[in-house]
Amino acid sequence: MAVSTDLPAGFVERRKKPRVGWQRLPRDSRDTLFMLFVIGWTVLPHVAHLPLWCSLLTLVVLLWRAKLALANATLPSRWFVAGVLIVAIALTLWSFETLLGKEPGVTMVVVLMALKTLELRAKRDAFVVFFLGFFIVLTHFLYSQSLFVAGAMLVSVWGLLTALVLVHMPVGQPSLRLAGALSLRTALFGAPIMALMFLLFPRIGPLWGVPTDGLARTGLSSTLRMGTISEMAQDDAVAMRIRFEGDAPPPSAMYFRGPVLARFDGTEWRPPNYETLSALRAPSNLRVRGDPVRYEMTLEPLRIASLPLLEATRTAPVLDGYQPLMLPDLQWVADRQVMERLRFKAESYPQFSQGPSTEGAPSLRESLELPEGYNPRTIAWAQDLRRSPAYANASARTLAAALMAHIRTGGFSYTGAPGEYGANAVDEFWLDRREGFCEHFASAFVVIMRAMNVPARIVTGYQGTDPLPLDEYYIVRQSSAHAWAEYWEPGTGWIRADPTAAVAPDRINRGRRLAPRPGFVEGALDNVSPQLIADLRKSWELINNRWNQWVLNYSRGQQIDVLKRMGFDSPSWADLALLLIGSLSTLALGGAVWAWWDRRRVDPWVRQMEHLRAALQDLGLASATHDAPRTLARRVRERYGAAAETLVGLLDTLERQRYGRSPSPRPDPALTRAFVAQARALRPAR
């Protein structure tokens, strides 16, 4: 019925334009489509970890369920869903040969989530979907704890909470904006408790102390072939962050020692046979000079147990959950593969010497061996050099200097794309092509020194950092991976020799590594504005570093530091537990008081209806609490006819505002005032 335009001043009915598309759908269809979208968003990051059949099955089921929702069609039978589930279980067994473990477990949870959408017949079915959704959110952190994943999962949690709010709003057709705002406000109410638990809940290990075997995609290896480190040079990911106490050492002194490789089979370098070195203890052969360099390192997950510490770190760093050990070759290793991000403090001595000072040690015999039949031309070249009068009786240091001079003047070039080499790679590099990456120069140097009867070995790790610190942290990237050589001299021990410094001094002395090839988007932005891409990258790494330092690496030691800043002189775990219990009890008491106060409040819609019923009572028209506005409008029209058309119009407007497709978030005070005024004006007519 048309509403009279003769409404009281001060009231203007706020009508919205007709909406199309999403807003015109029936509520059940709209809410189901929204839930399916949230499920798809939540599962999407798992596509890289799931079997192909699982991703396709999930996609087909979600699209099919969306089609059923749009057509308001009947859901499939439970027998059909059970059959698909049995097939999914068989495929999981076929893919992983077990139903236990992280990979098959996540696969089955995703399948159950998708199939449960085909059983949304009651509210309890929706609750099961929400539970599975929140559980899948947690499983993402079994693979990665990056800022991207955390942000995506926050959106998923918000979407799941919004869908949960919609289930608990059975009246009318509340908008997604209204439900989203309510879920966000509810989540913000719980944020203080979440922050308190994060700060004070006891840490058994690092925050996300779970296996992250998919986190380290590249990195150092315990073996070396020509070309492996040049592949790492294309990876610009962060390997570690380091902050120095005081002035940072020069780039030429920033050697982060990783695996030491002494055995060579002609194509691959491997670690020494540590069983033959069991009687040799590295600390007794490590001699340091000068002042130490103290630093704090945040190490990203690795593929190996080696800890690339700054040379030469003498004392073991304190690692949560790991036992570090120094090997005889001055390499630090953990008791198992490093599967999580570690933060620790250590100190190194850039001026050091290490190794046996006399001949005959087992490590020296192994560092003289060369495989038969490989690189014969290079070995002959080295033996000819050794037999020449100038070097017949030369020391190891003199021979090393001669090789460095030959690299500088022999037409060698340093490149990150050296190409493929054959079986006699050292021959091809040293005598023919003369272009390569650091591992080519280090391998040729060691082979030639051994051919001249000088013990030598390869050391891999990282060299140099980004030029400028970011938030006081210097960044070491995977592209800073490096290989250098060490040779042995009687009376001194092992001496570092970096052949790369002879052909590319800027790589060592200034830390200027070869830039990796940019991607399509990065290359396009770099062509438009090189400074823009540099600023964006710097900002992202700054945010990511703070995320790593303040969230992922929040440890037990930092909890104690928080208590010290709060005034505790010598805090203990008992103080931490008491503070946590006291804080939670206070919050619980405050929540109880708020609930008591909120219980005494009256819903604004209820208060508005009370005003309207009171106005009708004055007109002699009784009404019950459960009467809807449309019911009251019918009674007013039956009692007063055309004289009450304004009141009828106001009640119809209230019906749309409260129960329409896009209900108002709060009552309109102007409508209440207009209704009371019109009821008073109608009294003489009665």
C-alpha positions, 0 to 999 in steps of 0.5 A: 500500500502506498504510504502517504506523503503527508508525513511529519516534518523531521522524518524522511524515509531513507529508501535504498535503490534496488540492488541487483546480483549478490544482494537479490539472492535468497538469503540461504543461497547468499549465505551458502555462497559466502561460506563456500567462498571463505572455504575456497580462500582458506584451502587455496594456500594448501594447493601447493602441498595437496595432491592434484586429485585433492585440489581438483576434487575440492574445486569440483565439490565447491562449484557443484555446491554453489550451483545447487545453492543458486538453483535451490536444488536438492542435496545429494544423498548421504550414501553418495557422499560416503562413497566419495569419501571412501574413494578419497581415503583410497586415493590418500592411501595411494598417494602417501601409503598411510593415513597418518602424518602431516601430509595425509592428515591435511589432505583428509581434512580438506576432503572432509571440509569439501564433502561436508558442504554437501550436507548443510541441512541443519545448523549443526552441519554448519558448525562442523564446517566452521570447526573444520575451517578453523582447524585448516587455518591452523594447519597452514602454520605447519608449512609456513609462518610467513607474514603473507600466510598470517595475513591470509589466515586472518582474512579466513578467520574473519570470514569464518566468524562472519559466516558464524554470525550469519547463522546466529541471525535467523531473522530477516536478511542481515547484510554481509557488511553488518555481520562482518562488522559484528564479527570484527568487533567481537574479534577485537574484544578478544584481542587483549586476551590474545596479546596477553596469552602471547606475552605470558604463556610459557614457551616450551620452544619457539612460538611455532615449534613444529616441523617446517620441512617445506620452508627451506626451498634452497640453501647450502648443501653438504655436497658440492658440484660445479654449478650448484652455488651458481644456482643459489645465486639466482635466489634472493631470499633471506638466509639470515639476519645479523646485528652487531654489537658495536661497529660491523666488520668490513665485508672482506671479513664476513665469512659465514662458515658452512660445510667443509668439503675434503673428499673429491671423486672427480665430479662431487665434493663431500665432507671429510671422513670424521670417523678418522678424525675422532681423536682431533679436537678443533677447539684445541687447535683454534688460536685466536687473536684480537678482540671478538666480534659480538653479534646476534643472528636470526637464522632461517630454516636450513636443509642441513644441520650445519650452522653458518656462523661467522668465522671463527666462532669459538664458543657454542651459541645457546639454541632453543631445542638444539645442541650445537657441536664444533667439528674438527674443521671449525664447522658448527653443526646442530644435532639435527636438521634445522627445521625452524627459525633460530635467533641466538647470540655469539661472538667470533674472532676474525683473526684466527688460525686453525689446524695441525701445525705438523705433517702426518695428521689424518685430515692432511692425508685426506686433503691430498687425495685426487681421483685417478683419471680425472682432469689430467691436463690440469694436474699435468699443468700443476706438476709442471709449475711445481717442477719449474726452478722458481717453484721447486722449493717454494712454500705453500703460501708462495704457490697459492700466491702464484695461482692467484696471480695467474687467475688475475692475469690469465683471462678468467671471468666471473659469471653467474651463468657459466653453463654446463661442464663435462666430466673433466670440469676443472680441465675445461674451466682452467685451460679452455673456457676460463669463466665460472662462478666461485665454486669453479675457482675454488675447485680448480684451486684445490685440485691444483694445490693437491697436485703440487702436494699441498693439502687443500680443501673447499669451504662453503657458506656465505660471504658478505651482506647487503651494504646497509643495515635494515632496522639495525640488521644486516641481511645475508641472502641466499645469493650471497652463498659462496665457496672458497678454499683453504690450504695447509702450511707447516707451522701455521695450519689452515689458511684461507684463500679465496680465488674469487677475490683475484678475479672479482675483488668487488664481490669480496671487498665490497660484498657486491654479489651478482644480481639475480635475474628479476621476474616479469613484474619486478623487471617491468617496475625496475624499468619504469622506476628502479628506486620504486622497486628498491623502496618497496623491497626495503619496506617489505623486508623491514616489516618482515624482519620485525615480524620475525623478531617480535612474533616468530622468535618471541622466546622464553628469554624475551618473556623474562626480559618483559618481566624485568621491564615491568619491575621484577628484579629477578623474575622466574617462571613462578612469577610468570605463571602468577602474573598470567593467572592474575591477569586472566582472573582480572579479565574474567572478573571484568567480563562477568561485570560487563555481562551483568551490566549488558543483561540489564540493557534493553535492545534498542529495537525492543525499546522502539517497539515499546514506545510504539505499543504505548502510543497505540495503547493511548489510542485504545488499541492493545498489542502483544509483545510478539506482534510484528509491525505488519500485524499492528499495521493491519489492526490500525487500518481495520480500526481507523481506516483512511485516517490512520494511513500515516501510522500504517505507512510508518509501521510498514517502513519499520517492517522493512527497516527491521526485517527487509533484505537490507535491515538497518543496523539500529532503529531510526529515532525519527520514525519513533518521534513521527509515530508518537506525534501522529498517534497523538494527532489521531486522538481527537478523531477517535 
